[in-house]
Amino acid sequence: MTRPESGNCSADKAYKDPLCPSGGFDDIIAWAINHMSRAAEPNITLTDLVSGVSRYLTSNMQPQPRDWAVSSVLGLRQARDFGTFWQYLESTDLQVKNLLRPLLEPSLAGSRPIKKPIVQTQCTLFKAGSADSRDITFPTSELRSPSLNFEQSDSWGIPDRFDVSVPSNGIVDFHWVDMANYTDEAGLLGGVFVSTTPDGSTGVFPCTILSHWTPVNIWGDPKISSIVFQDSSEPLSIVSSLPNGTKSKSSNTNPTLEPISIDLLWLSALNLPNRLPSELKPSVNLTLLETSASAFGFLHANNSWRLDPQGGDAALPGILATLLSMHIADGLSRVNSGFPTVLYHRGEFPDRQGGTETVKGVIKNMDNRNIEAWPGMPVDSGRLGELYADQARSTNASHNTEVTWKVKRYGYGWGFDIGATVIFATTILLLHVLLAMVHLIFMLGGRWGVTTWCKSPSEMVVLGWKSREPVGEGLLANTSAGIKEGNTWGEMVK
């Protein structure tokens, strides 16, 4: 169950705290404003001020269907550890910091994969004046899941308690909906936007949200780029092969995707009241999600506020689906970011006298502060490895995740695993080497050669300079040495 890191994530301006679910609010609303003015693509670079590394929050706005979006982003914890690990390497006397092109690859112990969130959202539009609230249902046709527990024919109406006649604040209303009353599909959420559409009528946008953890491999070259790269940055490619709501119930399972059950407290921390005065209507307080959605509208000449992006009504479901999936994916990427990361390093380290001291290990926080000892344990540099192991055993194993780092360097090289052409070429080269070695052995063992007329290099030069052209028909003719035919080699030369 996903919960907020602490009670502070429900405080005013908690969206300024990168460890809270709403920590990416400023970046996402900046994208919304840019999309409204310049049709910016839903790709955001999130930079961590602690470690200096960046990660991509990526989504898609599908032309067909236009009401479905998929968003994903690497976890803040993994990205921050990546950057602070490199900072640690640079702060030591290790030679790895002098590599021109280092390649860092973290992996988890026990073949456990590093995971990141992937969030699907599908929204649809109902005009309040033309539809009864009982006819307003949550869409599911495009959602992909490894094990579907719902069908497109399932009718999930929005709760009767919602007033969908007009937004209560005059701009945008948003409400979370618990989907447990509709299905036992894990990781499923609901949300409803209510706002005024371009034609002045009230639009109701029910959105269905499906969240999973998906495995990811990450790497980076910190001397070339601050970006932490991943092998599946395109979120659509992860879920495109999964069954969707247009198919019948399926028993197909995919162990690489794990549903995410989200706590209501976490959802509240994601959608905090925005107590800063609204630029659109200073007298109205909007929540964070409502503020983000309001970036796609403006006040018209009659002083009425409307959602009015490029593309009108047809574009609204896709825009809101993208916005909602990006907020949730970003929030999930900040889960467990507040837990400390401890580095245990074996090897030689500088001592206080300027030399080196060989110890079993050194333990440091990833913010480069030395841990002198674990609570209640004696300080003993020779037993740091044991202290680390004791601490790991004394706590809940599920709270400890061991990460192993591989540090490689870019360079030129080859191997037999490249292909058959390399094996064939290597075979030819080795045959040449073998031929030369056999020839050398015969030369040395059989004492082949001519020594009677050439005792020194100077004699050979003089002989070549003073020698006359061979005489005789066909004998060593037509070349500088007179060699023409194979039988020439049969002539005895002294």
Phi and psi in degrees as a GROMACS rama.xvg file:
@    title "Ramachandran Plot"
@    xaxis  label "Phi"
@    yaxis  label "Psi"
@TYPE xy
-82.7475  123.401  THR-2
-125.284  159.562  ARG-3
-66.3659  156.003  PRO-4
-61.9663  -40.2865  GLU-5
-158.694  173.64  SER-6
-65.4291  -20.3166  GLY-7
-64.2894  -19.4972  ASN-8
-74.439  -4.40749  CYS-9
-104.632  4.06602  SER-10
-84.5325  169.743  ALA-11
-59.9436  141.512  ASP-12
58.0363  27.1557  LYS-13
-65.5926  -19.1467  ALA-14
-69.9972  -6.3877  TYR-15
-85.8145  -9.56187  LYS-16
-92.5857  116.634  ASP-17
-66.5577  -14.1519  PRO-18
-86.0335  -9.96767  LEU-19
-91.0106  157.1  CYS-20
-55.6434  -33.1017  PRO-21
-90.7045  15.2195  SER-22
-63.6439  -19.2943  GLY-23
-99.3475  13.5453  GLY-24
-58.2986  -46.7027  PHE-25
-59.8878  -41.2598  ASP-26
-68.5992  -38.4251  ASP-27
-72.4163  -40.9761  ILE-28
-70.0161  -29.1536  ILE-29
-64.2741  -39.7724  ALA-30
-63.6975  -42.7352  TRP-31
-58.4749  -42.2282  ALA-32
-65.4117  -42.3659  ILE-33
-67.8845  -34.4259  ASN-34
-67.1665  -37.7242  HIS-35
-66.4051  -37.459  MET-36
-91.9189  -34.0506  SER-37
-130.654  12.0668  ARG-38
55.3619  43.4173  ALA-39
-63.2668  139.699  ALA-40
-68.5825  149.919  GLU-41
-78.526  60.6613  PRO-42
-128.303  117.621  ASN-43
-120.817  134.732  ILE-44
-94.8844  117.044  THR-45
-101.975  121.405  LEU-46
-108.917  128.138  THR-47
-88.0879  121.852  ASP-48
-72.2492  -21.9717  LEU-49
-74.4288  -48.9812  VAL-50
-99.2069  -19.0441  SER-51
82.2462  1.24814  GLY-52
-92.4677  161.884  VAL-53
-124.671  155.842  SER-54
-141.509  157.615  ARG-55
-99.0009  128.638  TYR-56
-98.4964  109.692  LEU-57
-118.636  137.82  THR-58
-136.487  -177.715  SER-59
-138.633  145.641  ASN-60
-119.211  92.7288  MET-61
-69.7071  133.019  GLN-62
-66.6245  -34.5352  PRO-63
-143.348  117.994  GLN-64
-76.4123  155.753  PRO-65
-93.0413  4.92521  ARG-66
-109.953  10.3135  ASP-67
-125.92  135.701  TRP-68
-139.274  149.212  ALA-69
-129.342  130.039  VAL-70
-129.709  149.804  SER-71
-156.421  153.58  SER-72
-159.452  145.424  VAL-73
-67.6662  147.018  LEU-74
-65.1108  144.429  GLY-75
-62.6318  -39.1785  LEU-76
-59.22  -46.7089  ARG-77
-65.9431  -42.7951  GLN-78
-66.5329  -41.5388  ALA-79
-66.5565  -42.9009  ARG-80
-61.8135  -35.2009  ASP-81
-60.0952  -47.0173  PHE-82
-70.5158  -43.3328  GLY-83
-71.5868  -27.4643  THR-84
-64.3657  -42.8905  PHE-85
-65.8264  -37.3034  TRP-86
-60.7578  -38.2193  GLN-87
-64.5568  -44.4498  TYR-88
-60.1407  -39.8016  LEU-89
-71.2461  -24.0177  GLU-90
-84.1156  -9.10923  SER-91
-102.803  178.001  THR-92
-92.1913  17.8893  ASP-93
-67.2802  141.635  LEU-94
-70.8648  -13.1141  GLN-95
-62.4172  -27.1836  VAL-96
-69.693  -16.2431  LYS-97
-90.804  -2.9326  ASN-98
-65.7477  137.349  LEU-99
-71.0327  -39.1841  LEU-100
-132.829  75.2916  ARG-101
-75.7979  147.845  PRO-102
-125.057  117.457  LEU-103
-102.287  132.685  LEU-104
-135.345  105.414  GLU-105
-84.7065  149.516  PRO-106
-147.189  156.022  SER-107
-95.1264  150.066  LEU-108
-67.6277  153.3  ALA-109
71.6501  24.3091  GLY-110
59.7987  22.4109  SER-111
-77.9316  136.441  ARG-112
-83.5885  150.431  PRO-113
-71.9217  139.595  ILE-114
-124.472  153.339  LYS-115
-135.924  158.84  LYS-116
-81.8295  145.865  PRO-117
-132.418  126.885  ILE-118
-123.982  125.286  VAL-119
-103.988  140.304  GLN-120
-139.014  132.613  THR-121
-125.439  126.222  GLN-122
-120.895  157.175  CYS-123
-141.678  164.061  THR-124
-115.484  129.57  LEU-125
-122.912  134.508  PHE-126
-85.404  122.95  LYS-127
-60.0426  -33.6109  ALA-128
-74.5357  -19.2389  GLY-129
-110.643  3.77315  SER-130
-142.303  137.011  ALA-131
-72.1633  146.375  ASP-132
-58.3985  -27.9767  SER-133
-71.1102  -18.2624  ARG-134
-90.2051  -6.51731  ASP-135
-86.512  111.494  ILE-136
-122.085  159.036  THR-137
-80.8759  133.617  PHE-138
-80.7636  147.461  PRO-139
-139.993  0.193512  THR-140
-63.693  -29.7689  SER-141
-103.564  -6.33992  GLU-142
-69.3597  133.479  LEU-143
-103.699  135.833  ARG-144
-147.249  142.515  SER-145
-60.7552  -32.4861  PRO-146
-138.493  95.2341  SER-147
-73.7899  129.474  LEU-148
-113.577  17.9027  ASN-149
-144.456  162.132  PHE-150
-128.129  163.093  GLU-151
-61.4035  -28.6313  GLN-152
-74.8156  -14.8375  SER-153
-62.9928  130.793  ASP-154
-107.622  110.697  SER-155
-113.852  97.6607  TRP-156
-80.0164  152.996  GLY-157
-72.2687  151.708  ILE-158
-58.4994  146.088  PRO-159
-67.3006  -20.8833  ASP-160
-70.4105  -14.203  ARG-161
-79.6961  131.321  PHE-162
-91.0738  107.823  ASP-163
-106.079  17.4388  VAL-164
-76.2174  -34.2804  SER-165
-164.508  145.083  VAL-166
-63.6605  131.261  PRO-167
-63.7006  -29.7843  SER-168
-96.8196  3.60176  ASN-169
82.7337  -3.78113  GLY-170
-124.495  -78.0207  ILE-171
-142.997  133.868  VAL-172
-108.85  144.791  ASP-173
-138.246  138.585  PHE-174
-136.342  137.742  HIS-175
-80.218  150.215  TRP-176
-131.834  128.485  VAL-177
-79.1756  119.069  ASP-178
-88.755  3.08299  MET-179
-62.8986  -23.1141  ALA-180
-75.3639  -13.385  ASN-181
-105.276  -36.2546  TYR-182
-156.607  158.685  THR-183
-97.9525  14.0221  ASP-184
-62.1388  119.362  GLU-185
-70.2282  145.635  ALA-186
80.7658  11.713  GLY-187
-97.6544  133.051  LEU-188
-130.193  166.266  LEU-189
-132.951  150.451  GLY-190
-148.096  148.304  GLY-191
-131.035  123.271  VAL-192
-98.5714  140.715  PHE-193
-129.093  125.3  VAL-194
-159.341  175.97  SER-195
-92.4011  130.072  THR-196
-88.7066  172.412  THR-197
-55.408  -30.4138  PRO-198
-86.6218  4.44774  ASP-199
93.7253  -7.22476  GLY-200
-86.9051  161.388  SER-201
-81.9991  128.476  THR-202
-108.129  135.172  GLY-203
-111.092  126.468  VAL-204
-120.458  88.9101  PHE-205
-74.3951  134.541  PRO-206
-126.939  132.784  CYS-207
-105.85  132.566  THR-208
-123.499  132.71  ILE-209
-130.467  122.866  LEU-210
-119.601  140.195  SER-211
-139.697  157.412  HIS-212
-92.6043  136.834  TRP-213
-130.578  141.032  THR-214
-69.055  150.593  PRO-215
-149.929  142.8  VAL-216
-102.438  133.598  ASN-217
-124.764  153.43  ILE-218
-159.999  171.348  TRP-219
-169.851  157.78  GLY-220
-119.1  92.2543  ASP-221
-65.805  -15.4508  PRO-222
-88.5989  -10.2489  LYS-223
-106.798  -39.9937  ILE-224
-149.52  147.654  SER-225
-86.0933  -0.568165  SER-226
-78.2429  135.25  ILE-227
-90.8154  114.765  VAL-228
-87.523  159.655  PHE-229
-144.116  157.644  GLN-230
-84.7335  -4.65297  ASP-231
-140.103  59.1944  SER-232
-73.7348  -23.1563  SER-233
-86.0207  106.381  GLU-234
-65.8533  -31.0983  PRO-235
-63.1827  -33.7276  LEU-236
-67.0218  -21.9392  SER-237
-75.7963  -37.5306  ILE-238
-107.589  -5.52811  VAL-239
-62.5048  -28.8966  SER-240
-88.6298  -3.72451  SER-241
-81.6453  154.331  LEU-242
-66.9451  146.652  PRO-243
-116.884  -175.662  ASN-244
-69.9482  -9.28519  GLY-245
-80.5372  -11.3557  THR-246
-97.3223  164.654  LYS-247
-73.0418  168.987  SER-248
-55.7521  137.016  LYS-249
-126.268  147.494  SER-250
-98.375  7.5434  SER-251
-62.2008  130.11  ASN-252
-121.349  148.651  THR-253
-131.979  103.087  ASN-254
-67.4879  -12.0287  PRO-255
-78.8575  -16.8176  THR-256
-108.763  130.221  LEU-257
-121.677  120.283  GLU-258
-60.3332  148.354  PRO-259
-110.971  117.5  ILE-260
-92.0479  122.193  SER-261
-108.419  130.994  ILE-262
-75.3128  148.046  ASP-263
-64.5538  -31.6489  LEU-264
-63.3445  -36.6144  LEU-265
-67.0272  -41.2253  TRP-266
-62.7206  -37.9429  LEU-267
-65.5473  -38.4487  SER-268
-69.9935  -24.5602  ALA-269
-75.582  -33.7721  LEU-270
-114.77  59.8608  ASN-271
-68.5646  154.001  LEU-272
-62.9519  130.965  PRO-273
-89.7636  96.7019  ASN-274
-82.9384  -1.12831  ARG-275
-74.3454  143.176  LEU-276
-57.9464  134.585  PRO-277
-73.0864  134.561  SER-278
-69.3744  -23.0709  GLU-279
-80.7698  -40.0078  LEU-280
-151.87  91.2522  LYS-281
-56.134  -22.2624  PRO-282
-83.0035  -3.54373  SER-283
-112.293  132.974  VAL-284
-101.112  121.82  ASN-285
-107.274  155.115  LEU-286
-76.2795  172.787  THR-287
-63.2285  -43.4769  LEU-288
-67.3213  -36.5823  LEU-289
-66.6661  -36.5361  GLU-290
-66.054  -41.857  THR-291
-62.0949  -44.3641  SER-292
-64.9168  -32.5405  ALA-293
-66.54  -16.5095  SER-294
-65.8978  -16.7531  ALA-295
-95.6876  19.2346  PHE-296
-142.096  179.779  GLY-297
-163.748  167.77  PHE-298
-77.7582  131.317  LEU-299
-88.1391  178.017  HIS-300
-61.9974  -29.7342  ALA-301
-87.0969  16.3015  ASN-302
66.2556  23.5468  ASN-303
-104.962  136.954  SER-304
-92.4891  137.078  TRP-305
-141.342  145.492  ARG-306
-71.3501  122.298  LEU-307
-150.861  66.3445  ASP-308
-79.7556  172.171  PRO-309
-64.7193  127.494  GLN-310
106.474  -13.4521  GLY-311
64.3997  -143.949  GLY-312
-56.6975  -39.1571  ASP-313
-65.2024  -27.6916  ALA-314
-88.1365  -19.4808  ALA-315
-61.7437  -46.668  LEU-316
-58.5544  -42.7126  PRO-317
-66.9331  -38.3927  GLY-318
-65.5478  -46.2664  ILE-319
-68.1114  -35.8131  LEU-320
-63.4541  -42.8982  ALA-321
-63.6349  -46.1045  THR-322
-60.2532  -46.1176  LEU-323
-68.5235  -41.8221  LEU-324
-66.9163  -34.315  SER-325
-68.9806  -41.7896  MET-326
-61.6527  -45.1653  HIS-327
-70.7404  -43.1282  ILE-328
-61.3393  -43.34  ALA-329
-63.8887  -41.5373  ASP-330
-63.1519  -43.001  GLY-331
-66.1098  -29.5232  LEU-332
-68.6549  -12.8651  SER-333
-98.3774  2.96152  ARG-334
-63.4935  136.888  VAL-335
65.8469  13.598  ASN-336
-70.7474  -18.9627  SER-337
-84.9705  -9.46195  GLY-338
-72.5972  141.023  PHE-339
-72.0691  148.046  PRO-340
-113.367  128.874  THR-341
-113.174  135.792  VAL-342
-106.963  129.084  LEU-343
-115.985  119.697  TYR-344
-127.791  123.796  HIS-345
-93.4735  146.752  ARG-346
142.046  -160.349  GLY-347
-100.345  139.668  GLU-348
-137.728  150.474  PHE-349
-61.8413  137.577  PRO-350
-96.7686  -179.281  ASP-351
-73.4519  -15.6067  ARG-352
-93.6869  5.22733  GLN-353
94.4582  -6.51179  GLY-354
-93.0181  -154.366  GLY-355
-124.137  149.012  THR-356
-126.863  124.247  GLU-357
-87.2615  117.729  THR-358
-125.85  168.541  VAL-359
-74.6124  -18.2811  LYS-360
170.807  164.211  GLY-361
-128.896  139.569  VAL-362
-113.968  128.758  ILE-363
-137.371  149.18  LYS-364
-70.0242  155.486  ASN-365
-73.7843  -3.69458  MET-366
-95.0831  16.6678  ASP-367
71.1118  19.927  ASN-368
-95.8435  129.475  ARG-369
-66.589  139.427  ASN-370
-96.4939  109.84  ILE-371
-69.3383  -37.0239  GLU-372
-167.714  155.085  ALA-373
-72.25  152.761  TRP-374
-53.9743  127.143  PRO-375
80.8162  5.72998  GLY-376
-117.304  146.641  MET-377
-71.7706  154.884  PRO-378
-83.6857  122.205  VAL-379
-156.882  103  ASP-380
-60.749  -27.8281  SER-381
-75.6464  -13.1221  GLY-382
-115.429  19.8633  ARG-383
-61.8464  -38.5272  LEU-384
-61.4348  -42.3944  GLY-385
-66.5613  -38.3535  GLU-386
-61.618  -41.9678  LEU-387
-61.3874  -46.7324  TYR-388
-65.0795  -40.6899  ALA-389
-62.3543  -40.9964  ASP-390
-66.0026  -39.4528  GLN-391
-64.1657  -36.943  ALA-392
-77.2729  -25.4438  ARG-393
-83.4784  -10.0746  SER-394
-110.938  172.819  THR-395
-64.7289  122.537  ASN-396
-60.4621  -28.8071  ALA-397
-69.2214  -15.5545  SER-398
-92.5007  -5.53056  HIS-399
-111.039  127.576  ASN-400
-124.798  114.342  THR-401
-85.4106  126.749  GLU-402
-115.049  128.577  VAL-403
-106.482  136.368  THR-404
-110.554  131.498  TRP-405
-104.676  127.303  LYS-406
-112.726  114.239  VAL-407
-114.972  173.242  LYS-408
-132.872  141.731  ARG-409
-72.8645  147.355  TYR-410
-178.803  -176.866  GLY-411
-98.5209  141.366  TYR-412
-172.87  173.655  GLY-413
-149.706  166.339  TRP-414
-160.032  166.175  GLY-415
-74.7954  -11.3313  PHE-416
-82.4245  3.57181  ASP-417
-74.3204  -39.4298  ILE-418
163.75  176.971  GLY-419
-68.0981  -32.0228  ALA-420
-63.028  -37.7365  THR-421
-66.4049  -41.4854  VAL-422
-63.1861  -42.1736  ILE-423
-64.7255  -45.5984  PHE-424
-63.841  -39.6943  ALA-425
-65.1294  -37.3617  THR-426
-62.4756  -43.9837  THR-427
-62.1819  -43.8416  ILE-428
-63.3997  -40.9021  LEU-429
-67.2271  -33.4813  LEU-430
-63.9903  -39.2025  LEU-431
-62.6129  -42.8952  HIS-432
-62.6829  -42.6478  VAL-433
-62.297  -43.0564  LEU-434
-61.076  -43.4555  LEU-435
-65.2054  -39.0761  ALA-436
-66.6997  -42.1498  MET-437
-61.7715  -43.3359  VAL-438
-61.3961  -42.9962  HIS-439
-63.7908  -39.2362  LEU-440
-64.805  -43.4949  ILE-441
-65.7645  -37.8004  PHE-442
-63.2932  -44.2835  MET-443
-75.9271  -40.857  LEU-444
-74.9067  -38.7583  GLY-445
-92.4792  -2.71795  GLY-446
52.6684  47.5416  ARG-447
-70.9579  143.55  TRP-448
141.503  170.047  GLY-449
-118.904  120.502  VAL-450
-123.775  -8.18492  THR-451
-69.1926  -29.1559  THR-452
-113.992  4.49794  TRP-453
-146.426  100.374  CYS-454
-100.471  -8.71473  LYS-455
-157.077  159.47  SER-456
-57.8819  -33.6309  PRO-457
-66.9931  -37.7337  SER-458
-64.6405  -37.604  GLU-459
-64.619  -39.8128  MET-460
-65.3486  -44.9665  VAL-461
-64.6766  -40.0384  VAL-462
-61.6016  -44.8015  LEU-463
-66.0969  -32.0993  GLY-464
-75.2614  -39.6781  TRP-465
-95.8936  -6.15832  LYS-466
-66.8852  142.528  SER-467
-89.2732  161.079  ARG-468
-67.4545  137.559  GLU-469
-59.1723  143.224  PRO-470
-108.072  138.122  VAL-471
131.214  143.025  GLY-472
-66.5173  122.031  GLU-473
75.7432  1.25977  GLY-474
-87.192  113.814  LEU-475
49.2743  44.3185  LEU-476
-92.8801  162.195  ALA-477
68.2331  15.1957  ASN-478
-138.521  169.784  THR-479
-63.6788  -29.1905  SER-480
-99.38  -2.68149  ALA-481
84.0718  13.9445  GLY-482
-87.1063  125.149  ILE-483
-127.145  -47.1895  LYS-484
-124.051  166.681  GLU-485
-63.5224  -31.362  GLY-486
-70.7406  -10.2178  ASN-487
-59.8085  -35.7308  THR-488
-67.7469  -12.6146  TRP-489
-83.8058  -10.1217  GLY-490
-72.1194  138.112  GLU-491
-83.6579  128.039  MET-492
-122.16  132.558  VAL-493
